[in-house]
Amino acid sequence: MDLKQLRYFIAIAEEKSLTAAAIRLHMSQPPLSIQLKQLEQELGVKLFERSGKTLELTDKGDVLYKRALHLVNSAEEIRNEIQETEEGRKGVLAIGINTLSLSGFSEMLRSFHKKFPLVSLKIVQNDSFYLAEMIKTRAIELAFVRLPLEHRGLAYHHLMNEPFFFVTNKETHTISLEELSDIPLIVPSTEGLGIYSTILEAFSRQNLQLNKMAECSDMHTLMEMVKGGMGATIVPKSVLDVYRDKCLYSIPINDANLASSLGVIFLENHYVSTPAKNFMELIKEYYRLS
């Protein structure tokens, strides 16, 4: 039993499918099946039971999963600590950013690159839920996310709250949430995820129905849809800072009590690379946090 076998086993346990695990590991399924059989033979136990189309851990498999996760994460931390040089002036910094975008993000990246030009940057854009999953699998180290978000196992630093604005291609001077319930909206997220839930809850609190005509998590596409008259939208203020357009009108929403919470997440109680620590210090300076 070696670390490679344990990584394969962890992927199967988390994906609950040999096919999905093989895709995640960038390998074909037959060699992965062989590795699993060899691991079970070596340990002399059955690690998975088939339940319909999915693979479920046996009680012995569950014990191995918890131990394997700890071992693989520890090995990764040791490797990172050994490879890190010159107090974070070299290395790789992988950062995630929520699909709603963030004003000032490119400015922070430029400042970091100017100070640490030898650190290679990897920027990933996705919904907050998927960024959290990428943090847990070590695909990225830090992520800018928006609440609500289930963040067990993750450390969360709150940065700011910002209001939502109504955006349309028609000149408008004032609007309430009740008036918005009659307007077809393009929601800047997908059902079941953070921002979608925040908007839906605001309507529910006033016993109003959300008149959803589309969902779109790509902000450039969303703004183009609004600009073309397909519908209107509701977005946090920072999105407007990034995607301002003279053909679009944006106004605050009266009596909505609708705000977006922005923060940074990273893996709790685990090693944080020096480049990541340095970037966190830059974030604190930018948002004037103590």
ZANUVEX-92873 format. One record per residue (C-alpha): residue in three letters; residue number from 1; x, z negated, y. Coordinates in steps of 0.001 Angstrom, whole numbers, always signed. Each point is the difference from the previous one (the first is absolute). Layout:
% ZANUVEX-92873
+--------+-------+---------+---------+---------+
! vexlum ! lumti !       u !       w !       v !
+--------+-------+---------+---------+---------+
!    ala !   NUM !       X !       Z !       Y !
...
+--------+-------+---------+---------+---------+
This chain:
% ZANUVEX-92873
+--------+-------+---------+---------+---------+
! vexlum ! lumti !       u !       w !       v !
+--------+-------+---------+---------+---------+
!    met !     1 !      +0 !      +0 !      +0 !
!    asp !     2 !   +1499 !   +1077 !   +3350 !
!    leu !     3 !   -1108 !    +288 !   +3630 !
!    lys !     4 !    -966 !   +3660 !    -403 !
!    gln !     5 !   -2375 !    -863 !   -2848 !
!    leu !     6 !   -1453 !   -2843 !   +2071 !
!    arg !     7 !    -612 !   +2342 !   +2955 !
!    tyr !     8 !   -1795 !   +2407 !   -2339 !
!    phe !     9 !   -2082 !   -2868 !   -1421 !
!    ile !    10 !    -924 !   -1259 !   +3494 !
!    ala !    11 !   -1160 !   +3493 !   +1038 !
!    ile !    12 !   -2227 !    +298 !   -3095 !
!    ala !    13 !   -1425 !   -3501 !    +557 !
!    glu !    14 !    -838 !    +705 !   +3654 !
!    glu !    15 !   -1321 !   +3531 !    -488 !
!    lys !    16 !   -1835 !    -879 !   -3260 !
!    ser !    17 !    +694 !   +3523 !   -1187 !
!    leu !    18 !   +3013 !   +1729 !   -1554 !
!    thr !    19 !    -815 !   +3205 !   +1877 !
!    ala !    20 !    -256 !   -1725 !   +3405 !
!    ala !    21 !   +3128 !   -2070 !    -705 !
!    ala !    22 !   +1953 !   +3133 !    -951 !
!    ile !    23 !   -1039 !   +1669 !   +3274 !
!    arg !    24 !   +1050 !   -3098 !   +1968 !
!    leu !    25 !   +3377 !     -48 !   -1798 !
!    his !    26 !    +516 !   +3773 !    +426 !
!    met !    27 !    +393 !    +578 !   -3739 !
!    ser !    28 !   -1990 !   +1552 !   -2856 !
!    gln !    29 !   -2349 !   -2088 !   -2118 !
!    pro !    30 !   +1565 !    +384 !   -3515 !
!    pro !    31 !   +3338 !   -1729 !    +869 !
!    leu !    32 !   -1958 !   -2795 !   +1703 !
!    ser !    33 !   -2121 !    -507 !   -3139 !
!    ile !    34 !   +3183 !    -175 !   -2079 !
!    gln !    35 !   +1500 !   -2627 !   +2322 !
!    leu !    36 !   -3166 !   -2115 !    -281 !
!    lys !    37 !      +0 !    +214 !   -3822 !
!    gln !    38 !   +3687 !    -953 !    -118 !
!    leu !    39 !    -650 !   -2999 !   +2266 !
!    glu !    40 !   -2910 !   -1181 !   -2156 !
!    gln !    41 !   +2083 !    +445 !   -3175 !
!    glu !    42 !   +2924 !   -1905 !   +1486 !
!    leu !    43 !   -2245 !   -2904 !   +1040 !
!    gly !    44 !   -2150 !    +191 !   -3130 !
!    val !    45 !   -3259 !    -277 !   +1966 !
!    lys !    46 !   -2760 !   +2246 !   +1333 !
!    leu !    47 !    +170 !    +159 !   +3798 !
!    phe !    48 !   -3136 !   +2066 !    +744 !
!    glu !    49 !   -3512 !    +452 !   -1325 !
!    arg !    50 !   -1968 !   +3158 !    +754 !
!    ser !    51 !   -3281 !    -583 !   +1853 !
!    gly !    52 !   -1775 !   +3330 !    +392 !
!    lys !    53 !   +2382 !   +2219 !   +1944 !
!    thr !    54 !   +2128 !   -2859 !   +1319 !
!    leu !    55 !   +2746 !   -2196 !   -1442 !
!    glu !    56 !    -464 !   -3760 !    +377 !
!    leu !    57 !   +2773 !   -2550 !    -445 !
!    thr !    58 !    -204 !   -2295 !   -3012 !
!    asp !    59 !    +704 !   -3701 !    +582 !
!    lys !    60 !   +3620 !    +594 !   -1082 !
!    gly !    61 !    +172 !   +3074 !   +2232 !
!    asp !    62 !   -1195 !   -2074 !   +2948 !
!    val !    63 !   +2823 !   -2505 !    -554 !
!    leu !    64 !   +2549 !   +2819 !    -112 !
!    tyr !    65 !   -1465 !   +1636 !   +3138 !
!    lys !    66 !    +431 !   -3163 !   +2083 !
!    arg !    67 !   +3545 !    -565 !   -1272 !
!    ala !    68 !    +962 !   +3671 !    +316 !
!    leu !    69 !   -1258 !    +187 !   +3593 !
!    his !    70 !   +2145 !   -2993 !    +930 !
!    leu !    71 !   +3095 !   +1414 !   -1746 !
!    val !    72 !    -309 !   +3497 !   +1481 !
!    asn !    73 !    -630 !   -1340 !   +3522 !
!    ser !    74 !   +2973 !   -2378 !    -313 !
!    ala !    75 !   +2252 !   +2829 !   -1168 !
!    glu !    76 !   -1150 !   +2136 !   +2947 !
!    glu !    77 !    +730 !   -2818 !   +2429 !
!    ile !    78 !   +3489 !    -524 !   -1474 !
!    arg !    79 !    +731 !   +3732 !    +283 !
!    asn !    80 !   -1166 !     +91 !   +3618 !
!    glu !    81 !   +2033 !   -3048 !    +993 !
!    ile !    82 !   +3146 !   +1388 !   -1632 !
!    gln !    83 !    -385 !   +3459 !   +1537 !
!    glu !    84 !    -803 !   -1220 !   +3492 !
!    thr !    85 !   +2976 !    +350 !   +2388 !
!    glu !    86 !   +1008 !    -673 !   +3578 !
!    glu !    87 !   -2902 !   -2376 !    +771 !
!    gly !    88 !   -2672 !   +2662 !    -320 !
!    arg !    89 !   +1843 !   +2723 !   +1877 !
!    lys !    90 !    -201 !   +2227 !   -3082 !
!    gly !    91 !   -2655 !    +506 !   -2646 !
!    val !    92 !   -3611 !   +1185 !    -162 !
!    leu !    93 !   -3053 !   -1388 !   +1776 !
!    ala !    94 !   -3353 !   +1104 !   -1453 !
!    ile !    95 !   -2964 !    -666 !   +2326 !
!    gly !    96 !   -3713 !    +695 !    -401 !
!    ile !    97 !   -2416 !    +669 !   +2841 !
!    asn !    98 !   -3786 !     -56 !    -156 !
!    thr !    99 !   -1770 !   +3360 !    +296 !
!    leu !   100 !   -1607 !   -1093 !   +3294 !
!    ser !   101 !   +3431 !    +310 !   +1605 !
!    leu !   102 !   +1674 !   -2406 !   +2375 !
!    ser !   103 !    +960 !    +443 !   +3622 !
!    gly !   104 !   +3648 !    -854 !    +586 !
!    phe !   105 !   +1020 !    +559 !   -3629 !
!    ser !   106 !   +2251 !   +2985 !    +731 !
!    glu !   107 !   +1513 !   -1971 !   +2893 !
!    met !   108 !    +855 !   -2867 !   -2376 !
!    leu !   109 !   +1551 !   +2464 !   -2465 !
!    arg !   110 !   +2145 !   +1559 !   +2735 !
!    ser !   111 !   +1219 !   -3430 !   +1131 !
!    phe !   112 !    +844 !    -980 !   -3565 !
!    his !   113 !   +1810 !   +3286 !    -689 !
!    lys !   114 !   +2000 !    -338 !   +3209 !
!    lys !   115 !   +1146 !   -3488 !   -1017 !
!    phe !   116 !    +476 !    +744 !   -3726 !
!    pro !   117 !    +725 !   +3760 !    -259 !
!    leu !   118 !   +1350 !    -228 !   -3579 !
!    val !   119 !   -3222 !   -1453 !   -1428 !
!    ser !   120 !   -2081 !   +2737 !   -1626 !
!    leu !   121 !   -3722 !    -231 !    +824 !
!    lys !   122 !   -2850 !    +771 !   -2406 !
!    ile !   123 !   -3432 !    +104 !   +1696 !
!    val !   124 !   -3203 !     +69 !   -2076 !
!    gln !   125 !   -3494 !    +367 !   +1474 !
!    asn !   126 !   -3029 !   -1145 !   -2013 !
!    asp !   127 !   -3023 !   -2286 !     +77 !
!    ser !   128 !    +757 !   -3737 !    +210 !
!    phe !   129 !   -1221 !    -622 !   -3579 !
!    tyr !   130 !   +2443 !   +2521 !   -1466 !
!    leu !   131 !   +2841 !   -1204 !   +2231 !
!    ala !   132 !    -528 !   -3510 !   -1403 !
!    glu !   133 !    +272 !   +1409 !   -3534 !
!    met !   134 !   +3198 !   +1843 !    +955 !
!    ile !   135 !   +1471 !   -3260 !   +1302 !
!    lys !   136 !    -758 !   -1687 !   -3344 !
!    thr !   137 !   +1689 !   +2819 !   -1961 !
!    arg !   138 !   +3008 !     -15 !   +2396 !
!    ala !   139 !    -596 !   +3609 !   +1067 !
!    ile !   140 !    +171 !   -1254 !   +3604 !
!    glu !   141 !   +1164 !   -3305 !   +1490 !
!    leu !   142 !   -2074 !    -452 !   +3161 !
!    ala !   143 !   -3362 !   +1391 !   +1049 !
!    phe !   144 !   -2148 !      +3 !   +3128 !
!    val !   145 !   -3534 !    -659 !   -1223 !
!    arg !   146 !   -3456 !    -847 !   +1332 !
!    leu !   147 !   -2302 !   -2760 !   -1186 !
!    pro !   148 !   -2137 !    -719 !   -1910 !
!    leu !   149 !   +2426 !    +334 !   -2912 !
!    glu !   150 !    +513 !   -1930 !   -3213 !
!    his !   151 !   +3615 !   -1129 !    +365 !
!    arg !   152 !    +630 !   -2489 !   -2811 !
!    gly !   153 !   +3712 !     +28 !    -823 !
!    leu !   154 !    +788 !   +1446 !   +3426 !
!    ala !   155 !   +1226 !   -1660 !   +3175 !
!    tyr !   156 !   -1972 !   +1051 !   +3089 !
!    his !   157 !   +1132 !    -188 !   +3642 !
!    his !   158 !   -2826 !    +555 !   +2497 !
!    leu !   159 !   +1003 !   +2213 !   +2934 !
!    met !   160 !   -3138 !    +557 !   +2075 !
!    asn !   161 !   -3757 !    +543 !    +175 !
!    glu !   162 !   -1315 !   +3102 !   +1722 !
!    pro !   163 !   -3517 !   +1220 !    +857 !
!    phe !   164 !   -1699 !   +3075 !   -1406 !
!    phe !   165 !   -1042 !   +2880 !   +2268 !
!    phe !   166 !   -2741 !   +2575 !    -374 !
!    val !   167 !   +1452 !   +3552 !    +113 !
!    thr !   168 !   -2001 !   +3194 !    +564 !
!    asn !   169 !    +405 !   +3477 !   +1490 !
!    lys !   170 !   -2872 !    -616 !   +2438 !
!    glu !   171 !    +336 !   -1931 !   +3240 !
!    thr !   172 !   -1422 !   -3491 !    -512 !
!    his !   173 !    +171 !   -3015 !   +2311 !
!    thr !   174 !   -1420 !   -2884 !   -2029 !
!    ile !   175 !   -1185 !    -608 !   -3558 !
!    ser !   176 !   -1152 !   -2841 !   -2232 !
!    leu !   177 !    +216 !    -459 !   -3752 !
!    glu !   178 !   -3766 !    +493 !    -218 !
!    glu !   179 !    +298 !   +3382 !   +1729 !
!    leu !   180 !   +2864 !    +881 !   -2347 !
!    ser !   181 !   -2273 !    -481 !   -3018 !
!    asp !   182 !   -1809 !   +3224 !   +1024 !
!    ile !   183 !   +3216 !   +2035 !    +311 !
!    pro !   184 !   +1627 !   +1762 !   -3024 !
!    leu !   185 !   +3409 !   -1640 !    -402 !
!    ile !   186 !   +3222 !   +1044 !   -1699 !
!    val !   187 !   +1377 !   -3263 !   -1385 !
!    pro !   188 !   +3827 !    -346 !    +311 !
!    ser !   189 !    +450 !   -1351 !   -3540 !
!    thr !   190 !   -1542 !    +275 !   -3448 !
!    glu !   191 !   -2706 !   -2153 !   -1552 !
!    gly !   192 !   +1168 !   -3343 !   -1364 !
!    leu !   193 !   +3160 !    -164 !   +2111 !
!    gly !   194 !    +890 !   -2153 !   +3019 !
!    ile !   195 !   -1031 !   +1873 !   +3149 !
!    tyr !   196 !   -3107 !   +1434 !   -1676 !
!    ser !   197 !   -1089 !   -3546 !    -918 !
!    thr !   198 !    +710 !   -1278 !   +3530 !
!    ile !   199 !   -2227 !   +2677 !   +1561 !
!    leu !   200 !   -2752 !    -413 !   -2606 !
!    glu !   201 !     -70 !   -3798 !    +487 !
!    ala !   202 !    -373 !    +400 !   +3778 !
!    phe !   203 !   -3145 !   +2103 !    -517 !
!    ser !   204 !   -1316 !   -2371 !   -2679 !
!    arg !   205 !    +357 !   -3042 !   +2287 !
!    gln !   206 !   -2499 !   +1630 !   +2372 !
!    asn !   207 !   -2241 !   +1238 !   -2841 !
!    leu !   208 !    +884 !   +3594 !    +810 !
!    gln !   209 !    +722 !   +2957 !   -2265 !
!    leu !   210 !   +3301 !   +1858 !    +188 !
!    asn !   211 !    -850 !   +3690 !    +483 !
!    lys !   212 !   +2959 !   +1363 !   -1982 !
!    met !   213 !    +348 !   +3765 !    -227 !
!    ala !   214 !   +3626 !     +81 !   -1249 !
!    glu !   215 !   +3046 !   -2085 !    -907 !
!    cys !   216 !   +3523 !   +1014 !   +1019 !
!    ser !   217 !   +3187 !   -2064 !    -162 !
!    asp !   218 !   +2218 !   +2679 !   +1591 !
!    met !   219 !    -156 !    -670 !   +3729 !
!    his !   220 !   +1107 !   +3448 !   +1159 !
!    thr !   221 !   -2695 !   +1670 !   -2120 !
!    leu !   222 !   -2591 !   -2580 !   +1103 !
!    met !   223 !    +690 !    +583 !   +3695 !
!    glu !   224 !    -163 !   +3756 !    -495 !
!    met !   225 !   -3388 !    -422 !   -1715 !
!    val !   226 !   -1276 !   -2064 !   +2948 !
!    lys !   227 !   +1472 !   +2469 !   +2475 !
!    gly !   228 !   -1826 !   +2818 !   -1805 !
!    gly !   229 !   -3327 !   -1826 !    +274 !
!    met !   230 !    -500 !    -828 !   -3677 !
!    gly !   231 !    -735 !   -3605 !    +891 !
!    ala !   232 !   +1304 !   -3006 !   +1921 !
!    thr !   233 !   +2202 !   -2856 !   -1203 !
!    ile !   234 !   +1032 !   -3619 !    +553 !
!    val !   235 !   +3731 !    -762 !      -5 !
!    pro !   236 !   +2342 !   -2826 !   +1088 !
!    lys !   237 !   +1569 !    +362 !   +3449 !
!    ser !   238 !   +3499 !    +758 !   -1353 !
!    val !   239 !   -1337 !   +3178 !   -1643 !
!    leu !   240 !   -1055 !   +1222 !   +3446 !
!    asp !   241 !   +3501 !    -724 !   +1311 !
!    val !   242 !   +1386 !   +2363 !   -2648 !
!    tyr !   243 !   -2705 !   +2695 !      -6 !
!    arg !   244 !   -1219 !    +251 !   +3599 !
!    asp !   245 !   -1564 !   +3365 !    +884 !
!    lys !   246 !   -1549 !   +1162 !   +3278 !
!    cys !   247 !   -2927 !   +1482 !   -1968 !
!    leu !   248 !    -915 !   -3404 !   -1470 !
!    tyr !   249 !   -1777 !   -2913 !   +1687 !
!    ser !   250 !    +561 !   -3606 !   -1071 !
!    ile !   251 !   -1882 !   -3094 !   +1149 !
!    pro !   252 !    -226 !   -3662 !   -1092 !
!    ile !   253 !   -3007 !   -1008 !   -2126 !
!    asn !   254 !   -2282 !   -2562 !   +1672 !
!    asp !   255 !    -728 !   -3263 !   -1858 !
!    ala !   256 !   +1546 !   +1253 !   -3245 !
!    asn !   257 !   +2438 !   -2832 !    -782 !
!    leu !   258 !   +1995 !   +2670 !   -1792 !
!    ala !   259 !   +3795 !    -367 !    -208 !
!    ser !   260 !   +2869 !   +1061 !   -2227 !
!    ser !   261 !   +2706 !   -2445 !   -1094 !
!    leu !   262 !   +3483 !   +1482 !    -347 !
!    gly !   263 !   +2860 !   -1612 !   -1903 !
!    val !   264 !   +3105 !    +533 !   -2116 !
!    ile !   265 !    +169 !    -824 !   -3717 !
!    phe !   266 !   +2882 !    -443 !   -2436 !
!    leu !   267 !    +446 !   -1535 !   -3445 !
!    glu !   268 !    -378 !   -3766 !     +85 !
!    asn !   269 !   +2756 !   -2259 !   -1393 !
!    his !   270 !   +2301 !   +2918 !    -768 !
!    tyr !   271 !   +3259 !   +1346 !   +1343 !
!    val !   272 !    -342 !   +1904 !   +3289 !
!    ser !   273 !   +2804 !   +2448 !    +829 !
!    thr !   274 !   +2024 !    -446 !   +3161 !
!    pro !   275 !   -1219 !   +3343 !   +1449 !
!    ala !   276 !   -3574 !   -1267 !    -484 !
!    lys !   277 !    +861 !   -3327 !   +1660 !
!    asn !   278 !   +1556 !   +1886 !   +2912 !
!    phe !   279 !   -3105 !   +2157 !    +368 !
!    met !   280 !   -2209 !   -3093 !     -61 !
!    glu !   281 !   +2035 !   -1450 !   +2883 !
!    leu !   282 !    -556 !   +3220 !   +1932 !
!    ile !   283 !   -3755 !    -223 !    -692 !
!    lys !   284 !     -63 !   -3586 !   +1306 !
!    glu !   285 !   +1746 !   +1098 !   +3209 !
!    tyr !   286 !   -2404 !   +2928 !    +449 !
!    tyr !   287 !   -3105 !   -2180 !    -423 !
!    arg !   288 !   +1641 !   -3000 !   +1731 !
!    leu !   289 !    -490 !   -2248 !   -3023 !
!    ser !   290 !   +1884 !   -3277 !    -453 !
+--------+-------+---------+---------+---------+
